[in-house]
Amino acid sequence: MARSGELGGFVLVTGYEEVREAAGASDRFSAYVDGLGAAAVVTEMWEAVAPMFETDEEHHNQWRRLLQDFFTPAAAAAQEQYVRAVCRETLQELIPHGAADLVGAYTRQVPPLVIGRVLGLTELERAWLSEHVRALYDAETLTDARHAGRIYADFLLDRIHERRIHPTADLLSQMVNAQVDGRSTDDDEQIKMTMLLVAAGHLTTADACATAILQLLEDATLREHVSAEPAALEAFVEELVRYEPAVAATGRTVTTATQLGGVPLFPGDRLLLAWGSANRDERVVDDGDVFRLDREHSRPQHVGWGSGEHRCLGRHLARVELRVMLTELLRALPDFRLQPGATVCRTFGVIRGVAALPVRWERR
């Protein structure tokens, strides 16, 4: 536990037990955090609270029950064939070029199409979604981000209005027409909820896949092992999420006078839960700084997918996507390697990944 005066002041929580306690006690620590929470991910949507993402207890649980059928292990498995087809199509376009940035050309191409399909968008709508979401998150200035965010929000608003009038048996219709706490949510709530759902399904998976590729580039023995034994990719993905979780930290707001890790906390105090640090806490994790495929993940359970009632709803889908994306990449480009002189930079913030992966391979 460490206090910081930056960003208006917050408490950084780094220990495994402390992070799990804060994540699991929504009666003391709220998921809504001004300036440190999910609100910071969405441009021009500061005032609207996103259902499920930024709410707690029964309100959160009502939303989770409404959406959970679309994110079960069976639902995730049903997306595998589509994920594989998108991966193969994307990679087939890359193969003749002999070089590419795998972040821009691959890891950020597949996930928005997948979450678009989960939402129930048509093929054309998925292409539009992918274009808009990449324009938003690739914006280089605040002005560009606001402009892209407005176009993106208008695109989603059109889909939301359409589903209100003509609902179908898809996730977006389920969200738009839900009754929670005896009322329907308004447009701003729905846009923010949808944006955050897409961000959760797109950014985190794209960054996790980029981090996974970098891990394979840096460890030739590991790469050879998972290439020879595709079944090892499941253990690889789980260890990756422990070792380098894409969601580096999330916020909580203290709602009642309490203590955490022996530190007194008061209403209004803001916490930043450092998931990656918790996963390497030497008090509970042996060799936490070492990437090991033979790690026993149930003792203790890592928190790379989060913990408590806000544990990642889409983790089963993310596992499928990551496994398939890596399998298809290793199959299509078995000899890919970093371009000579390339410097790989990690990104830092609430979501952690890799800025670019300039690689090359033999033309075929």
C-alpha positions in Angstrom: 0.0 0.0 0.0 1.5 3.3 -1.0 0.0 6.8 -1.2 0.6 9.1 -4.2 -0.2 12.8 -4.6 -0.3 12.5 -8.4 -3.6 12.7 -10.4 -5.4 14.3 -7.5 -4.2 11.7 -5.0 -4.7 7.9 -4.8 -3.5 4.8 -2.9 -1.6 2.2 -5.0 -2.5 -1.3 -3.9 0.2 -3.8 -4.9 -0.2 -6.9 -2.7 -2.1 -10.1 -3.8 -4.2 -10.3 -0.7 -4.9 -6.6 -0.5 -5.9 -6.4 -4.2 -8.2 -9.4 -3.8 -9.8 -8.0 -0.7 -10.5 -4.6 -2.3 -11.8 -6.3 -5.5 -14.1 -8.5 -3.5 -15.6 -6.0 -1.1 -18.0 -3.9 -3.1 -19.7 -2.8 0.1 -16.5 -0.8 0.9 -14.8 -0.2 -2.4 -16.9 1.0 -5.4 -16.0 0.3 -9.0 -16.9 3.8 -10.0 -13.8 6.0 -9.7 -13.7 9.6 -11.0 -10.6 9.9 -13.2 -9.1 6.4 -12.6 -11.9 4.0 -13.6 -13.5 2.9 -16.8 -14.8 6.4 -17.5 -11.2 7.3 -18.5 -11.4 4.9 -21.5 -14.3 6.6 -23.3 -14.0 10.0 -24.9 -16.7 12.7 -24.1 -18.7 10.3 -21.9 -17.6 11.3 -18.4 -21.0 11.9 -16.9 -22.8 8.7 -18.0 -22.2 5.8 -15.7 -21.7 2.6 -17.6 -24.0 -0.2 -16.4 -22.1 -3.2 -15.0 -18.6 -1.7 -15.5 -18.9 1.1 -13.0 -21.7 -0.1 -10.7 -21.7 -2.5 -7.8 -23.6 -5.2 -6.1 -27.2 -5.8 -7.2 -27.3 -3.3 -10.1 -24.0 -4.8 -11.4 -25.3 -8.4 -10.9 -28.5 -7.7 -12.8 -26.5 -6.6 -15.8 -24.1 -9.5 -15.5 -27.0 -12.0 -15.4 -28.5 -10.4 -18.5 -25.2 -10.7 -20.5 -23.6 -13.9 -19.2 -25.2 -16.3 -21.6 -23.2 -14.7 -24.4 -19.9 -15.2 -22.6 -20.1 -18.8 -21.3 -17.4 -21.4 -22.2 -19.9 -22.9 -24.7 -20.7 -19.5 -26.3 -16.9 -18.8 -26.6 -16.3 -22.1 -28.2 -19.1 -21.4 -30.7 -17.0 -18.4 -31.9 -13.9 -20.4 -32.6 -14.6 -21.2 -36.2 -15.3 -17.6 -37.0 -12.1 -16.4 -35.2 -10.1 -18.9 -37.1 -11.5 -17.8 -40.4 -10.8 -14.2 -39.7 -7.2 -15.0 -38.6 -6.6 -17.0 -41.8 -8.0 -14.4 -44.1 -6.0 -11.6 -42.4 -2.7 -13.6 -42.5 -3.2 -14.7 -46.1 -3.2 -11.0 -47.1 0.0 -10.5 -45.2 2.0 -13.5 -46.3 3.1 -12.1 -49.8 4.4 -8.9 -48.3 7.2 -10.5 -46.3 7.0 -7.9 -43.5 4.4 -6.1 -41.4 3.7 -4.6 -38.0 1.8 -7.4 -36.4 0.1 -5.0 -34.0 -1.5 -2.9 -36.6 -1.9 -5.6 -39.2 -3.0 -8.5 -37.1 -3.6 -8.2 -33.3 -5.8 -5.1 -33.7 -7.6 -6.4 -36.8 -9.2 -9.6 -35.5 -10.7 -8.8 -32.0 -13.1 -5.9 -33.1 -14.6 -8.2 -35.7 -15.1 -10.9 -33.1 -16.8 -8.7 -30.5 -18.9 -7.2 -33.3 -20.1 -10.7 -34.1 -20.8 -11.3 -30.5 -22.9 -8.1 -30.3 -24.9 -9.4 -33.3 -23.7 -7.0 -36.0 -23.8 -7.9 -39.6 -20.6 -8.5 -41.6 -20.7 -4.9 -43.0 -21.4 -3.4 -39.6 -18.5 -5.3 -38.1 -16.2 -3.8 -40.7 -17.6 -0.4 -39.9 -17.1 -1.0 -36.1 -13.5 -2.1 -36.7 -12.8 1.0 -38.7 -14.3 3.3 -36.1 -12.8 1.8 -33.1 -9.3 1.7 -34.6 -9.7 5.4 -35.7 -10.6 6.3 -32.1 -7.7 4.5 -30.4 -5.2 5.4 -33.1 -5.9 9.1 -32.8 -2.8 11.1 -32.1 -4.4 14.3 -30.7 -7.2 15.0 -28.3 -9.1 16.8 -31.1 -8.7 13.8 -33.4 -9.9 11.5 -30.6 -13.0 13.6 -29.9 -13.8 13.7 -33.6 -13.4 9.9 -34.0 -15.2 9.3 -30.8 -18.2 11.3 -31.9 -18.4 9.4 -35.3 -18.0 6.1 -33.4 -20.8 7.1 -30.9 -23.1 8.1 -33.7 -22.5 4.8 -35.4 -23.4 2.9 -32.2 -26.4 5.1 -31.5 -27.9 4.2 -34.9 -27.5 0.5 -34.1 -29.0 1.0 -30.6 -32.1 2.8 -32.0 -32.4 0.1 -34.6 -32.4 -2.7 -32.0 -35.0 -0.8 -29.9 -37.4 -0.8 -32.8 -36.5 -4.2 -34.3 -34.9 -6.4 -31.5 -33.3 -9.7 -32.4 -31.8 -12.5 -30.4 -28.4 -10.9 -30.1 -26.3 -9.3 -27.4 -26.9 -5.7 -28.4 -30.7 -6.2 -28.4 -30.4 -7.8 -25.0 -28.5 -4.7 -23.7 -30.7 -2.1 -25.4 -34.0 -3.6 -24.3 -33.1 -4.6 -20.7 -35.1 -3.5 -17.7 -32.7 -3.0 -14.8 -33.9 -1.6 -11.4 -37.3 -1.3 -13.0 -36.3 1.1 -15.7 -34.7 1.3 -19.2 -31.3 2.8 -19.6 -30.9 6.0 -21.7 -28.9 6.5 -24.9 -25.8 7.9 -23.1 -25.6 4.9 -20.8 -26.1 2.5 -23.7 -23.5 4.1 -25.8 -21.0 4.1 -23.0 -21.8 0.5 -22.1 -21.4 -0.6 -25.7 -18.1 1.3 -26.1 -16.7 -0.2 -22.9 -17.8 -3.6 -23.9 -16.1 -3.2 -27.3 -13.0 -1.8 -25.6 -13.0 -4.8 -23.2 -13.3 -7.2 -26.1 -10.9 -5.4 -28.4 -8.2 -3.5 -26.6 -7.4 -6.1 -24.0 -7.3 -9.0 -26.4 -5.3 -7.1 -29.0 -2.7 -6.0 -26.4 -2.6 -9.5 -24.8 -1.9 -11.1 -28.2 0.8 -8.5 -29.0 2.4 -9.2 -25.6 2.2 -13.0 -26.3 3.9 -12.6 -29.7 6.7 -10.5 -28.1 7.2 -13.2 -25.4 7.6 -15.8 -28.2 10.0 -13.6 -30.1 12.1 -13.1 -27.0 12.2 -16.8 -25.9 13.1 -19.1 -28.8 12.9 -22.3 -26.7 9.4 -21.4 -25.6 8.3 -20.6 -29.1 9.7 -23.9 -30.4 7.8 -25.7 -27.7 4.4 -24.2 -28.3 4.9 -24.5 -32.1 5.5 -28.2 -31.8 2.8 -28.8 -29.2 -0.2 -26.6 -29.9 -2.0 -28.0 -26.8 0.6 -26.1 -24.7 -0.9 -22.8 -25.9 -3.7 -23.1 -23.3 -1.1 -23.1 -20.5 0.9 -20.4 -22.4 -2.2 -18.1 -22.5 -3.0 -18.6 -18.8 0.6 -17.9 -17.8 0.8 -14.9 -20.0 -2.3 -13.4 -18.4 -0.7 -13.9 -15.0 2.8 -12.7 -16.1 1.7 -9.6 -18.1 -2.0 -8.9 -17.7 -3.4 -6.6 -20.4 -5.4 -4.7 -17.8 -2.5 -3.4 -15.6 -4.7 -1.6 -13.1 -8.2 -0.6 -12.3 -9.6 1.8 -9.8 -11.9 1.7 -6.7 -13.4 4.4 -4.5 -13.6 4.0 -0.8 -17.2 4.3 0.4 -16.9 3.9 4.1 -14.2 4.3 6.8 -12.1 1.1 6.7 -8.6 -0.4 6.6 -6.7 -2.3 3.9 -3.4 -3.8 4.5 -3.3 -2.0 7.9 -3.7 1.4 6.2 -6.6 3.5 7.3 -8.9 4.6 4.4 -11.7 7.1 4.3 -14.8 7.8 2.1 -13.7 9.3 -1.2 -10.2 7.9 -1.1 -9.3 6.4 -4.5 -7.4 3.1 -4.9 -5.5 1.8 -7.9 -5.4 -2.0 -7.9 -2.2 -3.2 -9.6 -3.1 -6.6 -10.9 0.3 -7.4 -12.4 2.0 -6.6 -9.1 -0.4 -8.8 -7.2 0.3 -11.7 -9.6 4.0 -11.5 -8.7 3.6 -11.0 -4.9 6.5 -13.0 -3.5 4.4 -13.7 -0.4 2.1 -16.0 -2.3 3.6 -16.6 -5.8 6.8 -18.6 -6.2 9.2 -17.2 -8.8 6.6 -14.7 -9.9 9.0 -12.9 -12.2 9.6 -16.1 -14.1 7.4 -17.2 -17.1 6.7 -20.9 -16.5 4.3 -23.1 -18.4 4.3 -25.7 -15.6 2.9 -23.3 -13.1 0.0 -24.6 -10.9 -2.5 -21.8 -11.6 -5.0 -22.8 -8.9 -2.6 -22.2 -6.0 -3.1 -19.4 -5.6 -5.5 -18.4 -8.4 -3.9 -15.5 -10.4 -5.8 -12.3 -10.7 -4.9 -11.5 -14.3 -8.6 -11.8 -15.2 -9.5 -9.7 -12.2 -11.3 -10.8 -9.1 -14.5 -10.4 -7.2 -17.8 -9.6 -8.9 -16.1 -7.6 -11.6 -13.9 -10.5 -12.7 -13.6 -10.4 -16.5 -16.9 -11.6 -18.1 -15.3 -12.2 -21.4 -12.3 -14.3 -20.2 -13.6 -17.5 -21.9 -13.9 -15.7 -25.3 -10.5 -14.1 -24.8 -8.9 -17.5 -24.1 -10.3 -18.8 -27.4 -9.2 -15.8 -29.4 -5.7 -15.7 -28.0 -5.2 -19.5 -28.5 -6.5 -19.4 -32.1 -4.7 -16.1 -33.1 -1.4 -17.5 -31.9 -2.0 -21.0 -33.4 -2.8 -19.5 -36.8 0.1 -17.0 -36.7 2.6 -19.8 -35.9 1.2 -21.9 -38.7 1.1 -19.2 -41.4 4.4 -17.5 -40.5 6.6 -20.1 -38.8 9.8 -18.1 -39.5 8.6 -14.6 -38.5 11.2 -12.5 -36.6 11.9 -8.9 -35.6 13.1 -6.7 -38.4 16.8 -5.8 -38.0 17.3 -2.8 -35.7 13.7 -2.8 -34.6 13.1 -1.5 -31.0 9.9 -2.8 -29.4 8.3 -0.5 -26.9 5.6 -1.5 -24.4 2.6 0.8 -23.8 1.8 2.0 -20.3 -1.5 3.0 -18.7 -4.6 1.3 -17.5 -4.2 -1.1 -20.4 -0.7 -2.5 -21.2 0.5 -3.9 -24.4 3.1 -3.4 -27.2 3.1 -0.3 -29.4 4.3 -2.1 -32.6 5.9 -5.4 -33.7 7.8 -4.8 -36.9 8.6 -8.3 -38.2 9.7 -10.0 -41.4 9.5 -13.5 -42.9 10.5 -15.3 -46.0 8.2 -14.5 -48.9 6.3 -17.5 -50.2 
